[in-house]
Amino acid sequence: MAVGHTLAKRVAFLSVLGNRDFRVYSIGLVSSVLGQQMLIATQAWLVYYLTGSPAALGLVGAVHAIPGLAVTLIGGALADRWNPRHIILAAQSSSAVVMGTLATLVVIDRVEVWHIVVASFLTGIAQAFDSPARRTVWPPMIRRDQFMYAISITQTVWNGTRIIAPGMAGLIIATVARTSGEGPQGAGISLYFTFAGFLTMAIAMSMIRLPPQSRSTGASVFHDIADGLRFVVRNRVYTYLLGISLASGYFGLSYMWLMPVFAEEYLHVNAGGYGVLLSVGGLGAMTGVLSVASFGQYQDRPWLLIGGAFFGGSLVVVFSITSAIYESYTLALFLMFWMGASFAVFQVATGTTVNLLVPDEYRERVLGLRGIMFSLAPLGSLQAGLIATATNTPLAVGIGGAVLAVFALATYVASPDIRNLRALVAKATEEHTRRAAERAP
């Protein structure tokens, strides 16, 4: 009996899938994110295949991130004013068209680096609108007490697909190369999966219906953006949460875009081995998400947030050093697993905390700012790629991990709000309950 009760508590987060609209959204999310994860692995391999340059890897990542800086705040404000379902539908459909075109260019062997740069820029624009809308589309579907369950589900999707997608991409690329000779055509087939994933998400969004909800009533989109920024400045806890998200995205995760260099030059594996390396990181991330999800009552603890960032950054440093010295693929796989787990714990903890703290009318603008912080990961790859070109890749990636680890500790020391997150979350929950009661007929 006790064992059954404990097991039921550990899988309680799956109850959120009982909601029909959230279930349909989740199916679309799996397809879209699987395609995006295959895109990350495939695009990096393709760029390195065409150029052999770490700087080129960083450039393509930066071009993808730049629209996020310019557009995400506008996208977040629009998502607070418009139906986010329509925004996601348009963004996913546009991305599908771009990916279908790029995949065709690769398959017919007409692709050039500038094609990838343009495609990366266009999908970056689409995702700058899609990402904030996606973060605001699901809360109206479910009860507030299921928020951490929903975040755990979405993080499970993101990190679970990281187990499958890179391995699929690497296997497709390697298999096509063996059967038809050296060439990028396998990357084109992989990109068709990305096309299908975006299209499936668009179809899913056409099938769900959102209940009426309060929208921002500011004089204009730019008024809403300014109001959201003032809100963050007035409430310092968000400043610290956004700051550590920035450090994680820009510095800590930049290693993802330089992984083809590690795979070929230091670990001496082909496209298949490169895919397995990324997949093991996804397996670790899935393990981290499920571990946190099964102990949901601890998700507002500062030690999860700070600890995930600190250990994630520290493990990146260890990965960089050991890959350069020992060139051991087995050790790299072990470290990739724990890197993925640490970053996943951090992401679930920050996502849950922000969603529980922020008032509904500011939700998407604050989450949009957080999205900008994480969207800077590809931009961080540019500085890492330039440092790698000037020195070497392990040093460039290790510096990023060290910056994240130091920033995490400094945030904990500097912010009393971070050290007292539980009390802040309890107060925010009471305020939300009071305001909901006042709105009730």
N, C-alpha and C positions, 0 to 999 in steps of 0.2 A: 504493500500500500504506500509506504513512504517513498519507495523507489519510483512508483508510478506518479505520485504527486510531484516529486522533484523533476521528473522528465517532462510532465505537463507544463511546469513553470518554465523550463528551459526552451520549449517550443511555442510558448504563448504568443510570441511576436508574429507567428504565422496567421493568427486569427484575423489580422487586418485584411487578409486576402478574401475574407468572406464578403466584403463589399464589392458588388459587381463592377462598378466603374473603376475602382482602384485596381481590381483584378485585370480588366481590359487594359488600363494604363500600364500596368506592370508587364503584360505580354508585349505591348509595343515598346516599352523601355528595354526589355531584354533584347529584342531584335535590333533596335537602334544602337544600343551601347555595344552589342557584339560587333556590329559593323564599324563603330567608331574605334574600338580596340584593335580590330583588324587593320583599320586605316593607319593607326599610329605605328604599328609594327611594319606594315607594308610600305608606307611612305618613307620611313626611316631607311629601310633596306634599299628601296629604289633610289633614293637620293645618294646614298653611299655607293651603290653600284654604279651610278652614272658619273659621280664626281670623285669618290675616294677622299672627301674632304670633311673633317669635323666642323669647320666653319660653315660649310654648305648645309649641314644638318641643323646647325643653330639658326641659320638664316631662314630656312623654311619654317622652323618652329616659331621664330619671331614674327614672320609675316602672318602666321595664323593667329598670334596673340594680339597683334596691333589693333585689329578691329574691336577686340574686347575692351581695350582702354577707351576707345572713342565712342562705342555704341552701347556697352552693357548697362551703363547708368540710364541711358535713354530707354533701353529695353526694359529695365526694371521699373521705371516710372510708367511706361506704357502698360506693363503687366498689372500694375496697381489700378490702372484706369480702364483697361479693356479686358475682354474675356481672354485669358491666357491660352485657352484651347485653340483659338483661331491663330494666335501668334505661332504656336508650336506647329500647327498644321502647315502654315506657309513656310516656316523655316525648314522643316523636314522635307517637304516637297522640293524646295529649291536645292537643298543639299543633295537629294537623290539625282536631280538633273546634272549637277556638277560632277558627281562621282561616276555616273553612267558615261558621261563624255570622256573623263580622264581614263577610265578603265578601257574604253574602246581605243583610245590613242595608244595605250600601253600594249594591248593585244595585237594591234596591227603594226607595232614597232615604229611608231611615229612620235613617241613621247620625247620631250626635251625637258630640261630642268625648269625652264620658265613656265611650262605648262603646269608643273607641280606647284610652283610658287603661286600662280594665279588661282589654281584650284584651292590651295591652302588659304589664300586670302578670302576667297568667296565663301568657303565653308566657315571661316572664322567670323565673317559678318553674320551669316545665318545663325551660328551658334551663340553669337553675342545677344541676339534676340531670343533664341530658343532657351538658353540656359536659365535666365531669370524667370521666364514664363513657366518653365518646367518645375522650378522650385516653389511656385505659388499655385500650381494647378491642382496638386493633390491634397493640401490641407482641408479644403471645403468638402472633400469626399468622405472624410472619416472623422471620428470623435477626437477631441483634443488629447484624451488619455491614450490614444493610439499613435501619437506623433512619433515617439521613439521607436515604435514597432515599424512604422512606415519608413523612417529614415534607415533603420537597420535593413529593411527589405531592399531599398534602393541602393544602399551601399553593398549589399550582398550581390545585387545585379552587377554593379560596376566592377566589383572585385572578382566575382565569380566568372564573369566573361573574360577577365584577364587571365584566367587559367586556361580557357578554351581558345580564345581568339588568337593570341600570338602563335600558339602551337599550330592552329589551323593554317594561319598565314604562312608560317615557315614551312609546313609540310607541303602546301600547295606550290610554293615557289620552288622548293627543292625537288619535288616530284616532276614538275613540268621541265625543270632544267635537265633532269636525268633522262627524260623521255624524248625531249625535242632539242637538246643541245643548250648551250649557254645562251641566256637571253632573259629579258624582263617579262616575258609573256605571263609567267606564273603570277607576277604581281598584279597584272591586269585582271586575271580571274579572281584573285583575292579581293580586288577593289569592286568587282561586281557584287560580292557579298555585302560590302558596305552600302552600295546602291540599294540592294534589296532591304537591308535593315532600316534605312531612312524611309523608304517607301512604306514599309510595314507600320512604322510609328505614325506616319501621316494617316494611314487607314484607321488605326486604333483611335487616334484623336477625333476622327470623324464619327466615331461610334459612342463616345461618352457624352454625358450631360452633367453640367455643374449646377448646383443649387444657387439661388440668388445670394450675393454676398456684398458687403459694403465695399465701395470703391473710393479711391482718392478723389476729392472734389476741388483740388487746387486750381488756380487760375490758368495754369499751363503746365506742360510737361517739365519745363525748365524750373518753374516754381516748385514743382514736386521734388525735383532733384535737389535743389538748394535746401528745401525743408528737410529732406532726408539726411543730407550732410550735417545740417545744424543739429538734428536729433542725435546723430552719432557723436558729435563733438560734445554735446551736453551730457551724454551718458558714457562715461569713460570706459566702462567695461567692454562696450562694442569696439572702441578704439584698440584695446589690447587684443581682443579676439580677432579683429581684422588684421592687426599687425602680425600676429603669430601665423595666421593663415597666409599672409604675404610671404613671410620667411619660408614657410613650408613649400609654397608653390614655386616661388622664384628661385630659391637656393636649394632646398632639399630635394625636389623632384626633378631637377634639371638632368639628373643622371639617365632618366628614361630615354631622352632623345640622343644620347651619346652611346647607348648600349651596343649599336652595331660596331663601334670602334673597339669596345672591350671584347666583343665576341670574336672578331677577326684577328686583331693585333695582339691581344693579351691571353685570351682563352683558347684561341685556335680552333674554333668550331665554324660550321657552315650555317646556311640559313635555317636548317632544321634545328641545330643546336641553339642558335639565337632565339628562335621561337620558344624552345623549351625553357630557356633562361627567363624570358618574360613570363611564361606560364607559371613557373614556380613562384615568381613574385606575386602573381595573382592568387595562387593557392595559399600563400601566406596571408595575403590580404583577406581572403575569404575566411580563413581561420580566425583572424583578428576580429572581423565583423561579427561572426557567429558567436564568438566568445563574449563580446560586449553585449550583443543582442540578448543572449540567454541570461545575462545578469543586468537587465535593464534598470534595476533600482540604483545602480551605481553610475549611470551614465552622466550624471551632473557632477561627478567628483573631479576636482581639479587635477588630481594625480593621474587620471586617465588622459586628460587633455595635454598637460605638460609632459607627462611621462612618454606618451606616444610620440610627441615632437622631438623630445630629447633623445630617446633611444633610436628613433628613425634617423636623425641626423648623425648620431654617433656610428651607427651601423654603416651608413654611406661612407664615412671616413675609413672604417675598417675594410669595407669592400674594395675601395680604391687602392689602399695600401697593399693588401694581400694579393689583389689581382696583378699589380705591377711587380711584386716581389716573387710570388710563388707561381703565378700563371696557372692556378689550379681551378679547373672547371667545376669539380666537385665542391670545393670550398665556396666558390662563387654561388653555386646553387643554394647551398645552406644559408649563406648570408642574404641572398635575394628573398628567400622565404621569410626571414625575420624582419627584413626591411619592409616588405609588403605588409606584414602583420602590424608593425608599429605605426606606419602611416595610416592604415585603415582604422586602428583604434583612435588615433587623433582625429580623423575626419568624422567618425561617428560621434565622438564626444563634442566636437565643436558644432556640428550640425544640429544635434539635439539641444545643446545649450542655447544657441542663437534662436532656434524656433520657439523654445519655451520662454525666452526672455522678451522677445520683441512684440510690441502691440500689433494687432492685425493690420491697422492702417499704414504701418511703416514696414511691414514684413518684407515685401518684395524689394523695396529700396535697400534695406539693410542686407538682405540675402544677395541682392545684386552686387553690392560692394564686396561681399565675401566671395561671390563668384569671380569678380575681377581679380581678387588676390590669387585665387587658384588658377585663373586663366593666364596668369603671368608665368606659369611653369614653362611653356614653350619659349617665352621671351627670355626667361632665365637661361634657356639652352643656348641663346645667342652669345651671352657673355661667357658661358662655359665653353662654347665652341671656339671663341676667339682666344680664350686663355689656353685651351688645349692645343690650338694651332701654334701659339707662341711658345708653349712649354711642352706639356703632355697631358693626355686625357685624364689619367688618375689624379694628378694634382688639381686640375680644374674641377673635377667632380668632388674631390675631398674637401676643397675649400668651401663649396656650397654646403656640404653636410656639417662642417664645423660651425659655419655661421648659424645654421638652424639650431644646433644643439646649444650654443651659447645664448642665442636669442630666447629660447624656451626657458632656460634657467633665469635669465634677466627679467623676463615677463613675470614669472612667479614671485621673484623678490620685489619687483617694483609695484605690483598691483594688489592692493588689499581685496579688490573686487574679485579677482581671479581666485584668491585664496578662500573666498567666502561665497563661491558660486551657489552652493546649495541654498543658502539663505535668500539670495537674490531670485533664484528660480521659484522658491516657495512664495515669495512676495508677489512675483509676476503672475503666478497661477491664481492667487487670491484676487488680484486686480482683474484678471480676465474673467473669473467667475462672477465678480460683482457687476462688471459691465454687461456681461451676457444676461444677467438677471434683470438689469435695468432695461435692456432692449426687448425682453420677452413681453408678449402681450398680457 
